[in-house]
Amino acid sequence: MTMEEKTTTVEMARIRRLSQAFKPSQLAQQLESPTNIRKPAMPLVTLLFSAFGFFLLISVSFKVLSRSSSLISNANSEIKIPSLLLKLSSSAEQGYSRSKGAHLLGGLLRDDLNGYTSCHSRMQQQLYRKASPFIPSRYLISRLRRYEDLHIKCASEAIYFVKALKSPELMADLLQKTDCRFIVWIAWSGLGNRLMTLVGTFLYALLTDRVLLVDRGTDMSDLFCEPFPHASWLLPAEFPQSWLQGLDESSPHRFGYLIDKGECSAHVNLSSVPAYSYIHLTHTFDMQDRRFFCDDEQKVMNQISWLFIRSNMYFVPSLYFVPSLSQEMERLFPEREAVFHHLARYLFHPSNEVWGRIVRFYHAYLGNADSLVGIQIRTFDPTKMPSENVTSQVFACAIGNRLLPNVSNVNDDEMTWSEEAAGTQKPISVLVTSLHQEHYERLREFYLSHSIEHGRIVRLHLPSHEEEQKTGKAEHDKQALTEIFLLSLSDTLVTSAMSTFGYAAQGLAGVRPWVLTKPGEKAYQQYACIKALSLEPCFHSPPLFDCDCEGGRDPGKIIKFVRHCEDVHWGLKLFGSTTSVTSYTS
């Protein structure tokens, strides 16, 4: 018998003795004996001895369990551990696993963690965020689980499409062999736009019982972990990229081309249903492409097994104009302004490399702060807005709305020791994201050159400044994703109008931002920024509502909760059912 085994045997014997020695009934009998002269204290003594005995019993039991676990892991050990203790240990571990995963993101993520623990961000994101103000519906959660089962069943069949491209006969045969239907997202535009369109495409897949497959692009597998269990969302590596990139507005497979009759038609009749079709939903889409948002066209699409989509816009608001889809959307998202919020948190889990950058920067600069203010600055046309004016607008917004403290009129010579001592309180961390360093430098110099009211400390941090957008460059995209997620950890957000980068951050955060107004807009004359009334992104180029061919109507005046955006007066966005919509930009 080894020393470990002897020790465990001795401790088990002690447990048995303790469990007998500290039975409350025996203690009571002893305290009632004539030798006990402190009878008035009997109830208290009984309680204390019982509590002490129970505590000691539990303490020693856990010590035994701990040593037992190490003995079990030793293959050469033959020590026999009581089966009851093993059952307790096993159930405790299972309970811990369940509690660890059962309500990840309010139930959006599976509580079965098998295959997921290798993706650090999936397991850790919720540790860095505040609890979401939005609770996902039970129906959404059940539909996500159903989708995951469908994805496991069908994703592996994508390879057959690659083979079918080589022969029309194989393509016809493919349609007869499977009941799986797919929608393939084609990577295009900047990272913020890609996040917008991925969420929109996944929602469409969810609504129409299709499987989402993702174009690998240049860096998708380097940016994100796989979101679905036990099956990849990426197209097979064998999928011909040249063929995929050939799907554009000039493609003969474009759905708008297939239904184009030269005039508006409220009814669609195709002589034959194609095996696949391309959906063109970029800002250059035409009248026929826009009929994607009409019910008749959706009925035709339901018959097409493979759809390919290219977009650079958050087209979700216009899906509510499709009767066959809108009812299901209402069930999925009773809180309408949380569509992107829930689906983005479900889908987007940064790769371990990107997550490592996020966590290291957060702990080094942002973590030990009283509050975290995120400021996202994007200037689309510097000729209309000089950089010094942008900085002044940011100050007017942040200080005017008490997001950041103002500077003090007290100069350094007049500052008292007590006021300096007040600076020992936790700082306010400010995360500035911008392509241009000059904005950060002006903000930083402002606070370094003046005393701050109430002795507050403001620390500003700029993760990068690449001076220009480098769309499709892997390293640029990794840094962009890092900064989007860092912004999404903020308590308060200031974002730039029309920026999908800012939309992504506010959606992930679940925070309604303060939006910097644009030069030339009516609101710019009155406000440095406005508080967004919804955290949903804006659809920048929505089509007029004309499915009945009776003349285009303003889509922002048809459905109560689909209204024009605060930052783009012609755009569309979703608002909560109780939100009072105010126009600042008309």
LINQUICOR-V47611 format. One record per backbone hydrogen bond with DSSP energy under -0.5 kcal/mol. NH is the residue of the N-H (numbers start at 0). CO is the residue of the C=O. Records with the same first field share a line. If there is no record, write none. Layout:
NH = CO, CO
This chain:
5 = 1
6 = 2
7 = 3
8 = 4
9 = 5
10 = 6
11 = 7
12 = 8
13 = 9
14 = 10
15 = 11
16 = 12
17 = 13
18 = 14
19 = 15
20 = 16
21 = 17
22 = 19
25 = 22
26 = 22
27 = 23
28 = 24
29 = 25
30 = 26
31 = 27
32 = 29
35 = 32
36 = 34
40 = 37
41 = 38
44 = 40
45 = 41
46 = 42
47 = 43
48 = 44
49 = 45
50 = 46
51 = 47
52 = 48
53 = 49
54 = 50
55 = 51
56 = 52
57 = 53
58 = 54
59 = 55
60 = 56
61 = 57
62 = 58
63 = 59
64 = 60
65 = 61
66 = 62
67 = 63
68 = 64
69 = 65
70 = 66
71 = 67
72 = 68
73 = 70
74 = 72
76 = 73
80 = 78
85 = 81
86 = 82
87 = 83
88 = 84
89 = 85
90 = 86
91 = 87
92 = 88
93 = 89
94 = 90
95 = 91
96 = 92
97 = 93
98 = 94
99 = 95
100 = 96
101 = 97
103 = 100
105 = 102
106 = 103
107 = 104
108 = 103
112 = 110
115 = 112
116 = 112
118 = 115
119 = 117
120 = 349
122 = 118
123 = 119
124 = 120
126 = 123
127 = 123, 124
128 = 124
135 = 133
136 = 331
140 = 136
141 = 137
142 = 138
143 = 139
144 = 140
145 = 141
146 = 142
147 = 143
148 = 144
149 = 145
150 = 146
151 = 147
152 = 148
153 = 149
154 = 150
156 = 153
157 = 154
158 = 155
159 = 156
160 = 156, 157
161 = 157
162 = 158
163 = 159
164 = 160
165 = 162
166 = 163
170 = 166
171 = 167
172 = 168
173 = 169
174 = 170
175 = 171
176 = 172, 173
177 = 173
181 = 304
182 = 210
183 = 306
184 = 182, 212
185 = 308
186 = 184
193 = 189
194 = 190
195 = 191
196 = 192
197 = 193
198 = 194
199 = 195
200 = 196
201 = 197
202 = 198
203 = 199
204 = 200
205 = 201
206 = 202
207 = 203
208 = 204
209 = 204
210 = 180
211 = 209
212 = 182
213 = 232
214 = 184
219 = 215
221 = 218
222 = 218
223 = 219
224 = 348
230 = 227
234 = 213
238 = 235
240 = 238
243 = 239
244 = 240
245 = 241
246 = 243
247 = 245
250 = 247
253 = 250
254 = 277
256 = 253
257 = 253
258 = 254
259 = 256
273 = 271
276 = 305
277 = 252
278 = 307
279 = 277
280 = 278, 309
284 = 281
289 = 285
290 = 287
291 = 288
292 = 289
293 = 290
297 = 293
298 = 294
299 = 295
300 = 296
301 = 297
302 = 299
303 = 300
304 = 302
305 = 274
306 = 181, 304
307 = 276
308 = 183
309 = 278
311 = 280
314 = 312
317 = 314
318 = 314, 315
319 = 315, 316
320 = 317
321 = 318
322 = 320
324 = 321
325 = 321
326 = 322
328 = 324
329 = 325
330 = 326
331 = 327
332 = 328
335 = 333
337 = 334
338 = 335
341 = 337
342 = 338
343 = 339
344 = 340
345 = 341
346 = 342
347 = 343
348 = 346
350 = 222
354 = 350
355 = 351
356 = 352
357 = 353
358 = 354
359 = 355
360 = 356
361 = 357
362 = 358
363 = 359
364 = 360
365 = 360, 361
366 = 361
368 = 366
369 = 426
370 = 426
372 = 370, 428
373 = 371, 491
374 = 430
375 = 493
376 = 374, 432
377 = 375
379 = 377
383 = 380
384 = 380
388 = 385
389 = 385
390 = 386
391 = 387
392 = 388
393 = 389
394 = 390
395 = 391
396 = 392
397 = 393
398 = 394
399 = 394, 395
400 = 396
401 = 398
402 = 397
403 = 397
407 = 450
413 = 410
414 = 410
419 = 415
420 = 416
421 = 417
422 = 419
423 = 420
424 = 421
427 = 456
428 = 370, 426
429 = 458
430 = 372, 428
431 = 429, 460
432 = 374, 430
433 = 463
438 = 435
439 = 435
440 = 436
441 = 437
442 = 438
443 = 439
444 = 440
445 = 441
446 = 442
447 = 443
448 = 444
452 = 405
454 = 451
455 = 452
458 = 427, 456
459 = 457
460 = 429
462 = 431
466 = 434
467 = 465
472 = 469
473 = 471
476 = 472
477 = 473
478 = 474
479 = 475
480 = 476
481 = 477
482 = 478
483 = 479
484 = 480
485 = 481
486 = 482
487 = 483
488 = 485
489 = 486
490 = 371
491 = 371
493 = 373
494 = 513
496 = 515
498 = 495
499 = 497
502 = 498
503 = 499
504 = 500
505 = 501
506 = 502
507 = 503
508 = 504
509 = 505
510 = 505
512 = 510
513 = 492
514 = 512, 529
515 = 494, 513
516 = 527
520 = 517
523 = 520
524 = 520, 521
525 = 522
526 = 522
529 = 514
531 = 512, 529
538 = 571
539 = 537
541 = 538
544 = 552
545 = 543
548 = 545
552 = 544
556 = 553
557 = 554
558 = 554
561 = 558
562 = 560, 572
564 = 567, 570
570 = 567
571 = 538
572 = 562
574 = 560
578 = 575
580 = 578
583 = 581
